[in-house]
Amino acid sequence: MAFVGAGGKTTAMLRSARQFHGKVLVTSTTHFACEEAGLADHHFLVQQAGDLDQMEPLLVDGINLITAPEVPANRLGGLSDSLINGSRRLADRLNVPLLIEADGSRRHPLKAPASHEPHIPDWVNTVVAVAGLSAIGKPLNENCVFRPEIFSDLSGKPLKCLITLDDVCNVCLHPLGGLKNIPEGAEKILLFNQKDLSTVGVTEIERKWKKLQEKWNSVLLSTMADEDNEVKNRLEKVAGIILAAGRSERFGIPKQLLDWKGKPFIQHIVETALQAGLDPIVVVLGAVVEPIMQRLQAHPSIIYANNEEWLTGQAGSISRGVKEIASQCGAAVFLMSDMPQISTDILKSYLEYMKINDFLILAPRVKGQPTNPVMFDKRCFPALMNLRGEIGGRQLFEHYPVTWVDLTDPFLALDVDTREDYQALLSRKDVREDSDG
């Protein structure tokens, strides 16, 4: 993982390192402040490849900082390409994380990269770009922006004019700004830090999210000075994965196409997911393909995933759906094709919960009985992609903590397995869009 930008980059890197258990390697391709080296649990000075081999038995649980010896201005030297690559091999051999500070900012809240930076190795798989919100509302000059002339060119804001959130976003989206030198395929996380030092709130950043998500996987809003709860808000794409691969053997005809309120089940579910803001929408197909696709022609943005092994059970459909979105989404909500009554409000409540809470699994229950839809954080994606058998995502409930959402209306737990269930669905006349999600 590489950290670039300004406004608390080193703090963000070290706080992130503390989230891991066991040994963590932390290093830099640029200069590192000597006083910040004391925040590590152990500091190693290296000058040649053999030094990395000698330090292996000395690594401790916690942060192991690796730098070159001290250089002028009370700074430690960054590692050369050969030593950075050697650190990567060491991390791979020990199966531990490697975090890299990949450019400097001289303690400014904002910066623009010069021609020689950031120095991000091409094998890095996650890049965190940090921007300090404390600069917003202040003049664009050398006091709050490192390399203000370059920032002015990239943002289009004249020097000495007041910096706006738009200016910061423009630089973050510029290929020579926040996106510069990020390896292809790496996850891109944009961290707006210093929330406590700015009047900019999450609502304003949410308004920029649609544009930012074209290039960034995640946008985080944080206060790194707060040790108890560093990340205050997160904005990430949340996929809606609709499981529609079954052949409805017990029912006798495809339940996905049953009529409810003038539309087939599958259309209700897709439109509810879209209205709630789930994106992308994946429909996993199997036994029935063309008839379902015909009913959904009005929604060309849908992604169709074919589960050729649908007969083996729901797990294969879950795995197939997650593979379509794993690299671009922060979470996924799984929707059943026989539960068209799930409301937009319930799904929106999931998205709001995710913005301000950490979770792994968010699941509803009615009178103590688990039901659907269930939302899984991206940290569960590898396990979901490895699922096998008839049982779906609930296999993970025994291995990951579940955050329960208690609903009071039994109607929300109704899934249509039999003709009696279908009649119960049809007989419900007071379907409420504001159900108690």
C-alpha positions as CSV (number, residue, x, y, z in Angstrom):
1,M,0.0,0.0,0.0
2,A,1.4,3.4,-1.0
3,F,0.5,6.8,0.6
4,V,0.7,10.0,-1.4
5,G,-0.4,13.6,-1.1
6,A,-0.4,15.9,2.0
7,G,-2.4,16.9,5.1
8,G,-1.6,14.0,7.4
9,K,-0.2,11.4,5.0
10,T,2.4,10.0,7.5
11,T,-0.1,9.9,10.3
12,A,-2.6,8.1,8.0
13,M,0.0,5.5,7.1
14,L,1.0,4.8,10.6
15,R,-2.6,4.6,11.8
16,S,-3.3,2.2,9.0
17,A,-0.3,0.1,10.0
18,R,-1.7,-0.2,13.5
19,Q,-4.9,-1.8,12.2
20,F,-3.0,-4.9,11.2
21,H,-2.1,-7.7,13.6
22,G,1.5,-9.0,13.9
23,K,4.4,-7.7,12.0
24,V,4.0,-4.7,9.6
25,L,6.8,-3.3,7.4
26,V,6.7,0.5,6.8
27,T,9.1,2.4,4.6
28,S,9.5,5.3,2.2
29,T,10.7,6.2,-1.3
30,T,11.2,9.8,-0.1
31,H,12.5,11.5,2.9
32,F,11.0,10.6,6.3
33,A,11.0,13.0,9.3
34,C,13.4,11.9,12.1
35,E,10.9,12.7,14.8
36,E,8.2,10.5,13.3
37,A,10.5,7.5,13.3
38,G,9.9,7.4,17.0
39,L,6.3,6.4,16.4
40,A,7.5,3.0,15.1
41,D,8.0,0.0,17.3
42,H,11.4,-0.7,15.7
43,H,13.5,1.3,13.3
44,F,16.0,-0.3,10.9
45,L,18.6,1.6,8.9
46,V,19.5,-0.1,5.7
47,Q,22.0,0.7,2.9
48,Q,22.3,-2.5,0.9
49,A,20.3,-5.7,0.2
50,G,22.2,-7.7,2.8
51,D,20.9,-5.4,5.5
52,L,17.3,-6.6,4.8
53,D,18.3,-10.2,5.3
54,Q,20.0,-9.5,8.6
55,M,17.0,-7.6,10.0
56,E,14.5,-10.5,9.3
57,P,15.0,-12.3,12.7
58,L,14.9,-8.9,14.5
59,L,11.4,-7.9,13.3
60,V,8.9,-7.3,16.1
61,D,5.1,-7.4,16.2
62,G,3.9,-3.9,15.3
63,I,5.5,-1.3,13.0
64,N,8.9,-2.1,11.7
65,L,10.2,1.1,10.0
66,I,12.8,0.7,7.3
67,T,14.7,3.8,6.1
68,A,18.1,4.8,4.7
69,P,20.4,6.7,7.1
70,E,19.8,10.3,8.1
71,V,20.3,13.1,5.5
72,P,20.4,16.9,6.1
73,A,17.5,18.8,7.6
74,N,16.7,16.2,10.2
75,R,15.3,13.7,7.7
76,L,15.9,10.1,7.0
77,G,16.6,8.9,3.5
78,G,14.2,7.0,1.3
79,L,15.0,3.6,0.0
80,S,16.4,3.0,-3.5
81,D,14.5,1.0,-6.0
82,S,16.6,-2.1,-5.3
83,L,15.9,-1.8,-1.5
84,I,12.2,-1.1,-2.0
85,N,12.0,-4.3,-4.2
86,G,13.9,-6.1,-1.5
87,S,11.5,-5.0,1.1
88,R,8.7,-6.3,-1.0
89,R,10.3,-9.7,-1.3
90,L,10.8,-9.7,2.5
91,A,7.1,-8.8,3.0
92,D,6.0,-11.6,0.6
93,R,8.3,-14.1,2.2
94,L,6.9,-13.3,5.7
95,N,3.3,-12.8,4.4
96,V,3.1,-9.4,6.1
97,P,1.8,-6.0,4.9
98,L,4.2,-3.4,3.4
99,L,3.2,0.3,3.6
100,I,5.1,2.9,1.7
101,E,5.2,6.7,1.9
102,A,5.7,7.6,-1.7
103,D,6.1,11.4,-1.7
104,G,6.8,14.3,0.6
105,S,4.8,17.5,1.4
106,R,6.8,19.4,4.0
107,R,3.8,19.3,6.4
108,H,1.5,21.3,4.0
109,P,-2.2,20.4,3.9
110,L,-2.2,20.2,0.1
111,K,0.4,19.4,-2.6
112,A,0.8,18.9,-6.3
113,P,3.4,16.4,-7.5
114,A,6.5,17.5,-9.3
115,S,7.8,15.7,-12.4
116,H,9.8,13.1,-10.4
117,E,7.0,12.1,-8.0
118,P,5.2,10.3,-6.6
119,H,7.5,7.3,-6.7
120,I,5.1,4.4,-6.5
121,P,6.4,0.9,-7.3
122,D,4.4,-0.7,-10.1
123,W,3.6,-3.7,-7.9
124,V,1.7,-1.7,-5.3
125,N,-2.0,-2.9,-5.2
126,T,-3.5,-0.1,-3.1
127,V,-2.8,3.7,-3.2
128,V,-4.2,6.2,-0.6
129,A,-4.1,9.8,-1.7
130,V,-4.4,12.2,1.2
131,A,-5.7,15.8,1.0
132,G,-6.0,18.2,4.0
133,L,-9.4,20.0,4.2
134,S,-7.8,22.7,6.4
135,A,-6.5,24.4,3.2
136,I,-10.0,25.1,1.9
137,G,-10.9,28.8,2.2
138,K,-7.3,29.8,2.4
139,P,-5.2,31.6,-0.3
140,L,-3.5,29.4,-2.9
141,N,0.1,30.1,-1.9
142,E,3.2,28.4,-0.5
143,N,1.9,28.6,3.0
144,C,-0.7,25.9,2.6
145,V,0.2,24.2,-0.7
146,F,3.4,22.5,-1.5
147,R,4.3,23.5,-5.1
148,P,1.4,26.0,-5.5
149,E,2.3,26.8,-9.1
150,I,1.7,23.2,-10.2
151,F,-1.5,23.0,-8.1
152,S,-2.7,26.2,-9.8
153,D,-2.0,24.7,-13.3
154,L,-3.8,21.5,-12.4
155,S,-6.8,23.0,-10.7
156,G,-7.3,26.1,-12.9
157,K,-7.3,28.3,-9.8
158,P,-5.1,31.4,-10.0
159,L,-2.4,31.9,-7.3
160,K,-3.5,33.8,-4.2
161,C,-7.2,33.1,-4.8
162,L,-9.1,31.2,-2.1
163,I,-9.0,27.4,-2.5
164,T,-12.4,25.6,-2.8
165,L,-13.4,22.0,-2.5
166,D,-13.9,22.0,-6.3
167,D,-10.2,23.0,-6.7
168,V,-9.1,20.1,-4.5
169,C,-11.3,17.6,-6.4
170,N,-10.0,18.9,-9.7
171,V,-6.5,18.1,-8.7
172,C,-7.5,14.7,-7.2
173,L,-9.1,13.8,-10.6
174,H,-6.2,15.1,-12.7
175,P,-3.9,12.5,-14.3
176,L,-0.9,14.6,-13.3
177,G,-2.4,15.3,-9.9
178,G,-3.9,12.8,-7.4
179,L,-4.0,10.0,-10.0
180,K,-0.4,10.4,-11.1
181,N,1.7,7.2,-11.3
182,I,-0.9,5.0,-9.7
183,P,-0.3,1.4,-11.1
184,E,-2.9,0.0,-13.4
185,G,-5.4,-2.1,-11.5
186,A,-4.5,-0.7,-8.0
187,E,-7.3,0.1,-5.7
188,K,-7.5,3.9,-5.3
189,I,-8.6,5.5,-2.0
190,L,-9.0,9.2,-1.6
191,L,-8.7,10.3,2.0
192,F,-10.0,13.8,2.9
193,N,-8.3,14.5,6.2
194,Q,-8.5,17.3,8.8
195,K,-12.3,17.3,8.9
196,D,-12.0,19.0,12.4
197,L,-10.1,21.9,10.9
198,S,-12.6,22.7,8.1
199,T,-16.2,23.8,7.6
200,V,-16.5,21.3,4.8
201,G,-18.9,18.5,5.7
202,V,-19.8,15.1,4.4
203,T,-22.9,16.5,2.5
204,E,-20.6,18.7,0.4
205,I,-18.3,15.8,-0.4
206,E,-21.2,13.6,-1.2
207,R,-22.2,16.0,-3.9
208,K,-18.8,15.5,-5.5
209,W,-19.0,11.7,-5.1
210,K,-20.6,10.9,-8.4
211,K,-17.7,12.6,-10.2
212,L,-15.0,11.3,-7.9
213,Q,-16.2,7.7,-8.2
214,E,-15.4,7.7,-11.9
215,K,-11.7,7.4,-10.9
216,W,-11.6,6.5,-7.2
217,N,-12.8,3.3,-5.5
218,S,-13.4,5.0,-2.1
219,V,-13.6,8.4,-0.6
220,L,-13.0,8.7,3.2
221,L,-13.6,11.7,5.4
222,S,-11.4,11.6,8.5
223,T,-10.0,13.3,11.6
224,M,-6.6,11.8,12.1
225,A,-6.2,13.8,15.4
226,D,-9.0,11.7,16.9
227,E,-7.4,8.5,18.0
228,D,-10.8,6.8,18.9
229,N,-12.4,7.1,15.5
230,E,-10.2,8.2,12.7
231,V,-12.4,7.7,9.7
232,K,-15.7,9.5,10.2
233,N,-17.4,8.8,6.8
234,R,-16.8,6.6,3.8
235,L,-18.3,6.8,0.4
236,E,-18.0,3.7,-1.8
237,K,-19.9,2.1,-4.6
238,V,-22.3,-0.6,-3.3
239,A,-23.4,-3.2,-5.7
240,G,-26.8,-4.8,-5.9
241,I,-26.5,-8.5,-6.7
242,I,-29.8,-10.1,-7.6
243,L,-29.8,-13.9,-7.3
244,A,-32.1,-15.1,-10.1
245,A,-30.5,-18.3,-11.3
246,G,-33.0,-20.9,-9.9
247,R,-35.6,-22.8,-11.8
248,S,-38.3,-22.6,-9.1
249,E,-38.8,-26.3,-9.0
250,R,-41.1,-26.3,-6.0
251,F,-43.3,-23.5,-7.5
252,G,-43.5,-25.0,-10.9
253,I,-42.9,-21.9,-13.1
254,P,-40.1,-19.3,-12.9
255,K,-40.8,-17.1,-9.9
256,Q,-38.6,-14.3,-11.3
257,L,-41.4,-13.6,-13.8
258,L,-44.4,-13.8,-11.5
259,D,-46.6,-10.7,-11.7
260,W,-46.9,-8.3,-8.7
261,K,-48.5,-4.9,-9.0
262,G,-48.4,-5.1,-12.8
263,K,-44.7,-6.0,-13.2
264,P,-42.6,-9.2,-12.9
265,F,-40.8,-9.8,-9.7
266,I,-37.4,-9.3,-11.3
267,Q,-38.3,-5.9,-12.6
268,H,-39.6,-4.7,-9.2
269,I,-36.3,-5.7,-7.6
270,V,-34.1,-4.2,-10.2
271,E,-36.0,-0.9,-10.1
272,T,-35.9,-0.8,-6.3
273,A,-32.2,-1.4,-6.3
274,L,-31.6,1.4,-8.9
275,Q,-33.8,3.9,-7.1
276,A,-32.0,3.2,-3.8
277,G,-28.6,4.0,-5.5
278,L,-27.0,0.6,-5.7
279,D,-24.5,0.6,-8.5
280,P,-23.7,-1.5,-10.3
281,I,-26.6,-3.9,-10.5
282,V,-25.7,-7.5,-11.3
283,V,-28.4,-10.1,-12.2
284,V,-27.1,-13.6,-11.8
285,L,-28.9,-15.9,-14.3
286,G,-29.0,-19.7,-14.7
287,A,-32.0,-21.8,-15.5
288,V,-33.9,-18.9,-17.1
289,V,-32.1,-16.4,-19.2
290,E,-33.7,-14.9,-22.3
291,P,-37.2,-14.3,-20.7
292,I,-35.6,-12.4,-17.8
293,M,-33.4,-10.3,-20.0
294,Q,-36.4,-9.4,-22.2
295,R,-38.3,-8.1,-19.2
296,L,-35.3,-5.9,-18.2
297,Q,-34.6,-4.3,-21.6
298,A,-35.5,-0.9,-20.3
299,H,-32.4,-1.0,-18.0
300,P,-29.3,-1.3,-20.2
301,S,-26.9,-0.6,-17.4
302,I,-27.6,-4.0,-15.8
303,I,-24.7,-6.5,-15.7
304,Y,-25.7,-10.1,-16.4
305,A,-23.7,-12.9,-14.9
306,N,-24.4,-16.5,-16.0
307,N,-24.0,-19.2,-13.4
308,E,-23.6,-22.3,-15.4
309,E,-23.5,-24.4,-12.2
310,W,-26.8,-23.1,-10.8
311,L,-27.9,-26.6,-10.1
312,T,-25.3,-26.9,-7.3
313,G,-27.0,-24.3,-5.2
314,Q,-27.0,-20.6,-4.2
315,A,-23.4,-20.4,-3.2
316,G,-22.3,-20.6,-6.9
317,S,-24.5,-17.6,-7.8
318,I,-23.1,-15.5,-5.0
319,S,-19.6,-16.3,-6.0
320,R,-20.3,-15.5,-9.6
321,G,-22.0,-12.2,-8.7
322,V,-19.2,-11.0,-6.5
323,K,-16.5,-11.7,-9.1
324,E,-18.2,-9.1,-11.3
325,I,-17.9,-6.3,-8.8
326,A,-15.1,-7.2,-6.4
327,S,-12.5,-4.8,-7.8
328,Q,-14.8,-1.7,-7.8
329,C,-17.2,-1.8,-4.8
330,G,-16.9,-1.4,-1.1
331,A,-19.9,-3.6,-0.3
332,A,-22.6,-5.7,-2.0
333,V,-26.3,-6.1,-1.1
334,F,-27.7,-9.5,-2.1
335,L,-31.4,-9.4,-3.2
336,M,-33.6,-12.5,-3.7
337,S,-35.6,-12.7,-6.8
338,D,-38.6,-14.0,-4.9
339,M,-38.8,-11.0,-2.5
340,P,-40.1,-8.1,-4.6
341,Q,-41.6,-6.3,-1.5
342,I,-38.3,-5.1,-0.2
343,S,-38.5,-1.3,-0.2
344,T,-36.2,1.4,-1.5
345,D,-36.1,2.8,2.0
346,I,-34.6,-0.3,3.5
347,L,-31.8,-0.3,1.0
348,K,-31.2,3.4,1.5
349,S,-30.9,2.8,5.2
350,Y,-28.2,0.2,4.5
351,L,-26.2,2.8,2.5
352,E,-26.6,5.4,5.2
353,Y,-25.4,3.0,7.8
354,M,-22.4,2.1,5.8
355,K,-21.3,5.8,5.5
356,I,-20.8,6.2,9.2
357,N,-20.3,2.7,10.7
358,D,-17.8,-0.1,10.4
359,F,-19.3,-3.5,9.7
360,L,-18.6,-6.8,8.0
361,I,-22.1,-8.2,7.6
362,L,-25.4,-6.2,7.9
363,A,-28.4,-8.5,8.1
364,P,-32.1,-8.0,8.9
365,R,-34.2,-10.3,11.1
366,V,-37.9,-10.4,12.0
367,K,-38.8,-11.8,15.4
368,G,-35.3,-13.2,15.7
369,Q,-35.3,-15.0,12.4
370,P,-32.7,-13.9,9.8
371,T,-34.1,-12.8,6.5
372,N,-32.9,-10.8,3.4
373,P,-31.4,-8.6,1.9
374,V,-28.0,-9.0,3.5
375,M,-25.1,-6.5,2.9
376,F,-21.5,-7.7,3.0
377,D,-18.4,-5.5,3.3
378,K,-15.7,-6.0,0.7
379,R,-13.5,-7.7,3.3
380,C,-15.9,-10.6,3.0
381,F,-15.6,-10.8,-0.8
382,P,-12.7,-13.4,-0.9
383,A,-14.8,-15.7,1.3
384,L,-17.9,-15.1,-0.7
385,M,-16.1,-16.0,-4.0
386,N,-15.0,-19.3,-2.4
387,L,-18.4,-20.4,-1.4
388,R,-19.6,-23.8,-2.5
389,G,-22.8,-25.8,-2.1
390,E,-26.5,-25.1,-1.5
391,I,-26.2,-22.7,1.4
392,G,-25.5,-19.1,0.5
393,G,-23.8,-16.3,2.3
394,R,-25.1,-17.3,5.7
395,Q,-22.2,-19.7,5.8
396,L,-20.2,-16.7,6.8
397,F,-22.3,-15.8,9.8
398,E,-20.4,-18.3,11.8
399,H,-17.0,-16.8,10.9
400,Y,-17.7,-13.0,10.8
401,P,-19.5,-10.7,13.2
402,V,-23.0,-9.8,12.1
403,T,-24.7,-6.5,12.7
404,W,-28.4,-7.2,13.0
405,V,-31.2,-4.9,11.9
406,D,-34.4,-5.8,13.7
407,L,-37.6,-5.4,11.6
408,T,-41.1,-5.7,13.0
409,D,-43.2,-6.4,9.9
410,P,-43.4,-10.2,9.1
411,F,-44.3,-9.2,5.5
412,L,-40.7,-8.1,4.9
413,A,-39.5,-11.7,5.6
414,L,-41.9,-13.3,3.1
415,D,-40.2,-15.2,0.3
416,V,-42.4,-16.8,-2.3
417,D,-41.6,-20.6,-2.2
418,T,-45.2,-21.9,-2.7
419,R,-48.5,-20.9,-4.2
420,E,-49.7,-20.0,-0.7
421,D,-46.8,-17.6,-0.3
422,Y,-47.7,-16.0,-3.6
423,Q,-51.3,-15.5,-2.5
424,A,-50.1,-14.0,0.8
425,L,-48.0,-11.6,-1.2
426,L,-50.9,-10.6,-3.5
427,S,-53.3,-10.3,-0.6
428,R,-51.1,-7.6,1.0
429,K,-52.9,-4.4,-0.1
430,D,-51.1,-1.8,2.0
431,V,-47.6,-2.3,0.7
432,R,-45.7,0.7,2.2
433,E,-42.6,2.3,0.6
434,D,-41.6,3.6,4.1
435,S,-41.6,0.1,5.7
436,D,-39.6,0.0,8.9
437,G,-36.1,-0.5,7.5
